[in-house]
Amino acid sequence: MKIQELDTPALVIDLDRVESNLAKMADYCRRHDLNLRPHTKTHKMPALAKKQVEHGASGITVAKLGEAEIMIEAGLDHLLVAYPIVGRAKADRLAALCERAEMTVALDSFESAGFVAESTRNRGVKAGILVEVDVGFRRCGLQDDQAALRLAERILDYRSLEFRGFLFYPGSYVTQETEEEHFSQVNASLERLLESFRKRGIAVGIVSGGSTPTARFSHRFSGLTEIRPGTYIFNDRNTALHGAASLDDCAATVLVTVVSKAVPGKVIVDGASKTFSSDPCLAGSTGFGVIREDPDAVFVAMNEEHGHLDISRSVRNYSIGEKLTIIPNHICATVNLHNEVFFARGQSVESTCPVAARGKIR
Amino acid sequence: MKIQELDTPALVIDLDRVESNLAKMADYCRRHDLNLRPHTKTHKMPALAKKQVEHGASGITVAKLGEAEIMIEAGLDHLLVAYPIVGRAKADRLAALCERAEMTVALDSFESAGFVAESTRNRGVKAGILVEVDVGFRRCGLQDDQAALRLAERILDYRSLEFRGFLFYPGSYVTQETEEEHFSQVNASLERLLESFRKRGIAVGIVSGGSTPTARFSHRFSGLTEIRPGTYIFNDRNTALHGAASLDDCAATVLVTVVSKAVPGKVIVDGASKTFSSDPCLAGSTGFGVIREDPDAVFVAMNEEHGHLDISRSVRNYSIGEKLTIIPNHICATVNLHNEVFFARGQSVESTCPVAARGKIR
């Protein structure tokens, strides 16, 4: 089947572009001697996680245990849960997974460490722990080296926990203007941390940072051993606008159909916030995606199922029933709305794939 | 099980509040002699659609055929597809549904009418048609009475189509300041339409308008016979801020857990854009929801799985592991992210219910 024959809206994954994106990141990591542990929240599909491992990933990252369960069921066996495990129910699920895969979890509180320690001890398993530190993003993460030391020492006290190092989220986009300041600030934090741990004689095996927007700068972080980019497998309008990829590197697009052109200056397409998410453009631009067939059309507004394209500055002729290709602002949020995707090469659809970990928010 | 014992994030539906919301809308419609054809895109659950019919709805509305298929499979039998059917594949699916239920579809183009006419004729069935007109929202809908007349006459020519009347979307929120202008503008359009059809001798059985935000004003639309509110079954922060309901009428809330408080002035909860959607607050306010337990906390930012609460103006003590109740900005987009919901009365969870039509975007 050809892509143009798909019923719409349909999320189409270009496998040639996926493989090129995976190869580029693996090459960067090899050149800079960094482990690659891609965040699979972007695609939520075990088939693509396996492709990442084939392309040199040393394991995968997930946010939620529900995602981990799906990935382990499919055979993935080295997982980092980059999200604090809180509560008995979740700690018990994590401990059960420790019997089936090599598990590491990031956390930033005595409470979370206590939950994980109790459940792993009860089950007779061990969990690897990264202490999350904040280097400026202000989300999770301990605020200074002393707080990190106190938590690491508590973790070292628990026999069912193994302290492995630090995790941080390097923050959002780095621009040329903010680049020097960003690295000097983050590196000052990292160096202070590493020095404090060295003085106290605590070995730090892993320093895990690095997202897609900052990935290409990762070798400039002090002491970094591993990166966790997610979006790079597909890329999207935001990564392209921020210079982390080109629009041509975007491997995931949504095929939509023009369903109405009754209102002058507009066409309505059959995908909107329930197909693309409402995530805005983060790069100072507006709109909800790029229309590959018409750079002069603006994806200007969305209701739930009605996508509004402003074509007032376009000379293209639109007809009801024709299909268009849209690159979303934020592909992670887009994938999470779809029950399945269509894998393609060139113009041919090869197969469909369920988004197995979609909606696994627990 | 008690609500507080649910693992999080969990979308909890308060059935007492649902039934009160349904009863109020049914009562309004009875008083004003309006048919009620609720839009089920809000909940996507056949069990709740049936509850709406029990509360006096004369049928239901859907946006996409995938939703219609789920609802018909569950026994619903009077459906309006308030979305233009375009393309052979979709027209064939619609025709198949005409064998199983009483189907009406809204459209605004000769092309869409042609697709539906051909598929229904081939299958030997009839579809009811509403011509969509634009009364100012500028989304779908023909622009004037003459264009509507031309399309209605074409529809009357097709033996497998039955022209039933008009559909319009009354637009977003009406405020006290814009109320008079809004109704005089919309009513001028509607009256012109009805007069043109009367003169041409074409009977108009249905004039379908009315959304949740405008529902309480529906009796002021000229010639209106039916309303299609969706959100009213649950309500949300947006409907409350616009005065269409109170916060206490909000029947759908998300239970979340505090997972980090490492950053001063903040707590992080375990639900964010993949749990609530990124839909903004439409009422000139900011943030992504209301925290029932703490009116001084602001749901200030979201990543995919990290919800950021700004507690810098709150005196409440937060502890890691405690559960909080959040009223989302936009409940339709929220429900569409969840694989299942939890039905509750008071503090007790009665059952879980799959969101059967979730992700049915085609």
Chai-1 contact restraints between the chains, C-beta under 6 A:
chainA,res_idxA,chainB,res_idxB,connection_type,confidence,min_distance_angstrom,max_distance_angstrom,comment,restraint_id
A,D7,B,A89,contact,1.0,0.0,6.0,A-B,restraint_1
A,D7,B,R362,contact,1.0,0.0,6.0,A-B,restraint_2
A,P9,B,I361,contact,1.0,0.0,6.0,A-B,restraint_3
A,A63,B,E305,contact,1.0,0.0,6.0,A-B,restraint_4
A,P84,B,V259,contact,1.0,0.0,6.0,A-B,restraint_5
A,P84,B,S260,contact,1.0,0.0,6.0,A-B,restraint_6
A,V86,B,T257,contact,1.0,0.0,6.0,A-B,restraint_7
A,V86,B,V259,contact,1.0,0.0,6.0,A-B,restraint_8
A,V86,B,I320,contact,1.0,0.0,6.0,A-B,restraint_9
A,V86,B,G321,contact,1.0,0.0,6.0,A-B,restraint_10
A,G87,B,G321,contact,1.0,0.0,6.0,A-B,restraint_11
A,A89,B,D7,contact,1.0,0.0,6.0,A-B,restraint_12
A,D108,B,S260,contact,1.0,0.0,6.0,A-B,restraint_13
A,D108,B,A262,contact,1.0,0.0,6.0,A-B,restraint_14
A,S109,B,I320,contact,1.0,0.0,6.0,A-B,restraint_15
A,E111,B,I320,contact,1.0,0.0,6.0,A-B,restraint_16
A,E111,B,G321,contact,1.0,0.0,6.0,A-B,restraint_17
A,R138,B,V263,contact,1.0,0.0,6.0,A-B,restraint_18
A,R139,B,H306,contact,1.0,0.0,6.0,A-B,restraint_19
A,C140,B,S260,contact,1.0,0.0,6.0,A-B,restraint_20
A,C140,B,A262,contact,1.0,0.0,6.0,A-B,restraint_21
A,C140,B,I268,contact,1.0,0.0,6.0,A-B,restraint_22
A,G141,B,A262,contact,1.0,0.0,6.0,A-B,restraint_23
A,L142,B,A262,contact,1.0,0.0,6.0,A-B,restraint_24
A,T257,B,V86,contact,1.0,0.0,6.0,A-B,restraint_25
A,V259,B,P84,contact,1.0,0.0,6.0,A-B,restraint_26
A,V259,B,V86,contact,1.0,0.0,6.0,A-B,restraint_27
A,S260,B,P84,contact,1.0,0.0,6.0,A-B,restraint_28
A,S260,B,D108,contact,1.0,0.0,6.0,A-B,restraint_29
A,S260,B,C140,contact,1.0,0.0,6.0,A-B,restraint_30
A,A262,B,D108,contact,1.0,0.0,6.0,A-B,restraint_31
A,A262,B,C140,contact,1.0,0.0,6.0,A-B,restraint_32
A,A262,B,G141,contact,1.0,0.0,6.0,A-B,restraint_33
A,A262,B,L142,contact,1.0,0.0,6.0,A-B,restraint_34
A,V263,B,R138,contact,1.0,0.0,6.0,A-B,restraint_35
A,I268,B,C140,contact,1.0,0.0,6.0,A-B,restraint_36
A,S273,B,A333,contact,1.0,0.0,6.0,A-B,restraint_37
A,K274,B,N336,contact,1.0,0.0,6.0,A-B,restraint_38
A,K274,B,I361,contact,1.0,0.0,6.0,A-B,restraint_39
A,T275,B,I361,contact,1.0,0.0,6.0,A-B,restraint_40
A,S278,B,S278,contact,1.0,0.0,6.0,A-B,restraint_41
A,S278,B,D279,contact,1.0,0.0,6.0,A-B,restraint_42
A,D279,B,S278,contact,1.0,0.0,6.0,A-B,restraint_43
A,E305,B,A63,contact,1.0,0.0,6.0,A-B,restraint_44
A,H306,B,R139,contact,1.0,0.0,6.0,A-B,restraint_45
A,I320,B,V86,contact,1.0,0.0,6.0,A-B,restraint_46
A,I320,B,S109,contact,1.0,0.0,6.0,A-B,restraint_47
A,I320,B,E111,contact,1.0,0.0,6.0,A-B,restraint_48
A,G321,B,V86,contact,1.0,0.0,6.0,A-B,restraint_49
A,G321,B,G87,contact,1.0,0.0,6.0,A-B,restraint_50
A,G321,B,E111,contact,1.0,0.0,6.0,A-B,restraint_51
A,A333,B,S273,contact,1.0,0.0,6.0,A-B,restraint_52
A,N336,B,K274,contact,1.0,0.0,6.0,A-B,restraint_53
A,N339,B,G359,contact,1.0,0.0,6.0,A-B,restraint_54
A,G359,B,N339,contact,1.0,0.0,6.0,A-B,restraint_55
A,I361,B,P9,contact,1.0,0.0,6.0,A-B,restraint_56
A,I361,B,K274,contact,1.0,0.0,6.0,A-B,restraint_57
A,I361,B,T275,contact,1.0,0.0,6.0,A-B,restraint_58
A,R362,B,D7,contact,1.0,0.0,6.0,A-B,restraint_59
